[in-house]
Amino acid sequence: MTKNPRAVLRSLLDAALQAVAPDRAVHRHVQVQDNLLHIDNRTYNLDDYDRILVTGAGKGAAPMAAALEQLLGERITQGAVCVKYGHTVPLRRITLYEAAHPVPDAAGEAAARRMLELAASATGRDLVLCVLTGGASALTPALADGICLAHWQAATQRLLACGATIHEINAIRKHVSVFGGGRLAAAASPATLVALIISDVVGDDLDVIASGPTSPDSSTYEMCLGILDRYGLRHSMPAAITRRLEEGAAGRVPETPAQGDAAFDRVHNVLVANNRQALEAAAQEAARQGYTPRILTSTMTGEAREKAKELVTAARQLCAGEPLSGPVCLLAGGETTVTITGAGLGGRNQEMALAGAMHLQDCNNITMLCAGTDGSDGPTDAAGGFACAATLNAARCCGLDAGACLADNNSYVFLEKTGNLLKTGPTLTNVMDMALLLVECPDAA
């Protein structure tokens, strides 16, 4: 083996991150020529607007806001954008707010209220530009009357621990919020609103990304109650949350604005980056380095440990079939889940790497990397981890039992002590997760 597999995998991840960098995504879709603003396939005459306001939220929202400042300069009247702590970039005309993720805090609630106030100040002669990326849902907890932040913090922790999907969690978020579920668009109406969106959800559903603050909502209160029942949470949720959903299902609380609502008459939502673009960029880099790339999926879901087994099995089957004519790179993207039953520390990508290691102990020609594109996997400072045949040997030398660590959801400690933890720091983007596997020819391993 002439190349360092880990170095190759890291270079593939870097190529993917560059392809979905938020500022680049904005510049690909937005151009300004004289007084004409071109966004996607539409043109806006800036002379038609008295003010340009910028709002939005997410882990990658700051570089998107910076790109808009580069394009529009002093044409921007003012703005308010909320990001995760430590995810800032210098801005001149747009105010950045920092808040907590994934469990929300008071700073996020205050920022969300400020953004709603700014949107509500807009008139039919204003243009509102909204930047949205993954993380925005947790960063904007503008809660409905009767629900306090402590209620929603407790509810968030329960939802994150039970293995619920992001579609399910965001459906509930939309129905306890006055920001998500199309309500930011409703606040901005009748202004013209254009949202630039980076997807961090499987399927790129606009009403799920960032909990859909500028999109018609397809979920309902009744569906939210079904989610609570599916995970046995209806009676363990804070009473204020359950009461809100039950009153909504009974028709005593207005539903979120749906398709056809007048709030969306002057709204244009533009998807500017997603997981597929990241996978394609990584595949191109793999080919450049001599690997045959195979993108398996960009819609990977399910339990992280089960997906790890499936990916390793796919890699093993390559080796068991016809002799490889050259090294192969398997790529998969999406967002898995972890049902927390232990007391350890980790995230879905770290858990996938740990589980992958348990299936790779006799595969000297396969190396795996599982990483969150935002650089933050679960409540940790890691993006994910590596796995290969040597990982379990390293664990034994450290006195670690891989099965026990997996049962305790303690992937962070396992990967850290075996030298397999990946730390990138904040990437300022978020297009879900990536799993990359290098399969070398057996005689080259």
N, C-alpha and C positions, 0 to 999 in steps of 0.2 A: 504494500500500500504506500504510494508515494505522497499522498496528500493527508493532512491531518483532518479527519472527518469532522471534528468539532469546529475547526476553523472554517471548513466549507459550509457547514450548517449555519454558522453565525453569519457568514457572508450572504447566504441565501435570505436569511431573515432581514439583514440590513437592506438588501435590494428590495424586498417586499415593503419595508417601512418607508423607503424613499419614494416608492411608487404611490403610496397612499398618504404622503405628507399633506396635511391640511392646507398649507399655503399654496402648494403646487396644485392641489385639487381646485382651489378657488380660481387660480390663474388659468387653468384649463377651461373653465366654464364661464368666466366673467372677463369682459373686455370693455374698455371705455375709449370711445373715439369722439373727440370734441364734446358735445352735449348729449351723446347717445350712449346709453348703457346697454350692452349686449349680454344677456344671461341665457345660456343654453340656446334655445331657438326663438327667443323673444327679445324685442328691443324696447327700451324705455327712454323716452325723451325727458332728460333731466329738467328741462325748462318747464315741464308740466307739474313740478313738485316744489312746494315751499320749503320742505325740510326732508332730509334723509336721516333716519334714525336706525341705529344698529342695536340688536339685542341677540340673546342666545346663551347657550350653555353647553358644557361638555368638557372632557379631558383635552380635546384638541381644538376647542373654540378660540383660544387666544391667538394661535397663528392664523386662523381663518379671519379673525377680526383685523389682525395686522395686515393681511393681504388686502382686505377691503380699504384700509387706510392708505396703503400704497396706491391703489387704483383710484380712489375717490378723493383723497386728501381733505382739503378744507370744505369740500362739498358736504361732508358728514357733519351734521349739526351736533349730535351727541349720541352716546350709546351706553349700554350697560350689558355686560357679559359676565357669566359666572363660570369659574373653572375650579378644579380640584386644587387643594393646597399644593403649592410648589409647581404648578403647571402654567406659570405666567410667562409673558414676553412683554417687552416695552411697547406701550401704546401712547398715542398723543391725544386723541380726541374721544376715545372710547374708554369708559371706566371699567376696570376689571375688579370683580369680586371673587374671593376665594372661599371655598366651603368644603365640607367633609364628604367623603365617598368611601364605601357604599352605604354606610349608615348616616343619614342626614343630620345636620346640626342647625343651630339658630342662625348662623351666618348665611346658610343656604336659603333658609326661609325668608330672611330679610332681603336677600338678593332677588329672589323670585318675586317678592312684592314690589320691589323697585322696578323690575322689568315689566310687570303688569301695569304699573303706573305709567311708565314711559309709553307702552303700547296704547294704553287708553287715552293718552294725550294726543294721539295721531288723529288727523282729519282726512277727509277725502282728497286733500291736496298734498298729502305726505306719502313718502315711500319708506316702508319699514323693511330692512334687510335683517334676516335672522340666520344665525349660524348655529348648527346643531350637530353634536357628535355623541358618541357613547359616553355614558356617565351623567348626562343631563338630567335624567329622571331623579336620581338621588340628590343632585345638586340644587333642585328647584322644588323643595317641599312646601309649596304654598297651600296650606291645608284648609279644607272646608270648615265652616263653622261647627263647633262642637268637638273638633278633633285637635288635641294639643300635640306638640312635637314629641313629647315623651311617649304618647300612644303610638305614633307612627314609627318611632325608633324601635320600640318593642316589636311592632308588627313586622318591620323590615327584617329584623334579626330572625324572626320565626320563619319568614318566607325564604330567606337565604339558606337557612339550615335544613329545610324540609325537602330540598331537591326540586322545587318548582322551577319551571323554565322562565326565561326572561319575558316571553309573551304573557305568561300567567301573572308574573309579578307586576308587569307594567299595566295590565288590565286593571288590577286593583289600585295601583298608583293613580291611574287616570280618574278613578271614581272616588278617591278621597282628596283630590287636588282641585284647585281652581286655576292651575297653570297648564297641565297636560290635557290630553283628550280634546284638542282643538280649542281650548279656552283662551290661549294666547292669541290665536287668530280672531276669536270673537271679541277680545278686548281691543284689538287693533282695528277692527272694522269701523268705518268703511275705507280705511287707508289701503293702498296697494301694498301687499306683503309678498316678499320673495324669500323663501327659506332655502339655504344651501346646506345639504344634509350629508353627513358621512355615516354610513350604516354600520351598526354593531350588532345586528340581529339577523338570524337565519331567515332567508326569504326576502330581506330588504323591505319589509312591510313598513310603509311610511307612518302608519298610525301606531306602530310599536316602537320605532326608533325614538329615543328620548321621551317616550310616552306620548308621542304625537302632538305636541302643543300647537302645531300649525296644520294638522291633518284631520279630516273627518274620522270619527271614531266608529269602529265596527264592533266594539265590545259593549257589554251591557252590565247593569248591576246584577241581573240574574246570573250571568256568566261568572261574575266574581264570587257569588255565593257558592256556585258549583265548584270553583277552584278551592275555596276554603274547605268544602266538604270532601273533595278528592284527597286532600292531605290531612284530613282530620283536625282542622284548625278553627272551625267555626266557634267552638266554645273555649278555646285557649287564646283567642285574639282579644286585645283590649275591647271592652264592651262598646266604646264609642265607634270603633271601626266597624264591628259587626252591625251595630244599630244603623249606621249610615248606609251600608249596603242593603240591609233589609228594608229600610224606608225607601230607598231608591227602587228596589225591585217591586215594592208595593205601589209605586207611582207617586209617592209623596215628596220625592226629590227629583228635580229635572234631570233627564238623561244628558250625557255629553252630546255636543253637536255632531250629527251624523252627515253622511253624504246628502247633498241637496240643500243643506242649511245655508242661508244667505251669508253667513260669516265667511264662507269660502269663495264668494263670488269674485273676489279680486286677489286670490291667493295662488301663488305658483310655487310648488315644491320641487326642488331640483336635487336629485341624488348625484353627488360629485365623487364619491369613492366608496368601495366596498371590499369585501374579503376576496372576491374573485379576482379583482385587479391585483391584490397583493400576491395571491397564489400564482398568477400568470407571470408577474415580475420575478418571483423566486424561481419559477420553472425556466424562464429565459436565462437567468444567471446559472442555474444548474447545467443547462445545455452548453453554455459558454465554457463551463469548467469540465466538460467532457462526460456529463451524466445524461442519460436518457430520462427526461422528466415525464411523470404520469400523474396528472391531477385526478385524484380519486373522487373528491367531493368538496364543495364549498358550503354544504348544508349539514355538516356533522352535528348530531345531537345525541343525547343519551348519557348514561353514567360514564364518567371519565375512565374508570377502571375497565369497563367493558369495551369502550372504544379503543383503548390501548391494546387490548387483546386482539381485537379485530385487525388493527393496523399491523401489528407484528405478524399475525397470521398471513396477511396479504403479502408481506415482505418474505416470509418463509416460503410461501407457495411459489414465488418467483424463483427461489433457489432450488426448489424441488422439481420444477418443470424442466424445460429445455435449457441447456447450458447458456448462461448469460453471455452475450456477445460483448458486453461492456457494462460499466456500473450504471445503476438505475437510481433515480430519486423519486420516491413516492411523496405526494403532497396532499394534505387534507386540511380543510378549514371549517370553522363553524364555532359552536359554543356548547360544550358539554355541561353536565351538572354533577354535583356531588351531594349525596345525601349524608349529612353529618351525623355520625353515631358515636364518634370518639371525642377526645378532648385535646387532640393535637393541633398543630399549626400547619397551614398549607393553603393551596388553591387548586382549582380544577386542572390546570396544566401541570403543576407539581405532582398531583395525584396520578395523572396520566403517565408521567415519566416514571414514577415509582412502580406503578403497575406494569408498565412496559418493561422495566428492568427485570421483573420477575419472569417474563416470558422470553428474555433474551440471553439468559445465562449460558447457553451453549451455542450462541450465534455470533461467532467472531467477526462476521462480515456485515453486520447490521448496526448502525448507529442512529439514534433517535433524538430529536429535539422537539419539545412541546413548549409553546410560548404564547403568552398573551401579547397582542400587538400594542397594547397600551403600556407595557412594561410593568404592570401591577397585577399580580395574580392573587386573588383573594385578599385577605387582610395582612399582606406581607410586603416586603420590599423587593421581592423577586418577581421576575417575569415568567419563570418556568424552570425547566430542567432538562438535562441530558440523560440518556440511558444507553447502555451497551452491555456486552457480555461481562466486562470487568466490574460492573457496578455492584453486583451481589458479593463478589469477592472482597471488594473494598468495604462493603457493609459488615461482612464477617470480621474483617480486621479491626473494625471499629466497635465490635460487640453489638451490632444492630441486627435485629430480626426484621426482614422486609415485610413479612406477613403481619407481624404485630404492629409495625408502623402504619401499614395500610389500614388495618382494622381500627387504629386510633386516629385516622386521618392526620397522621403526623409526617407528611411528605416533606415539609420544609426542613426539619431536623435531619431526616434521612439523607436528603440530597446535599444539604450543607456539609454534613460530616463525611460524606463520600466524595466530595469535590465535584458534584454534578449540578449545583444550583446555578441558574442563569440570572444575573442581575444586569439590567440595561439602564435603570433609572427611567424617569418619565420620557416616553417617546413623543408625547404631544399628538398622538393619533389614537384611533381605536376602531379596528375593523374585526373584532372578535379574536379568535385564536387560530394558531397554525400548528400543525404537526408535520414534521419533515423527517423522512427516513432515508438514509443512504444505504443502498444495497450494493456492496462491492462484489466483484467476481470472486468466488471462493479461493481461486488460486492466487488472487492478488491480496488477500486478507492476511 
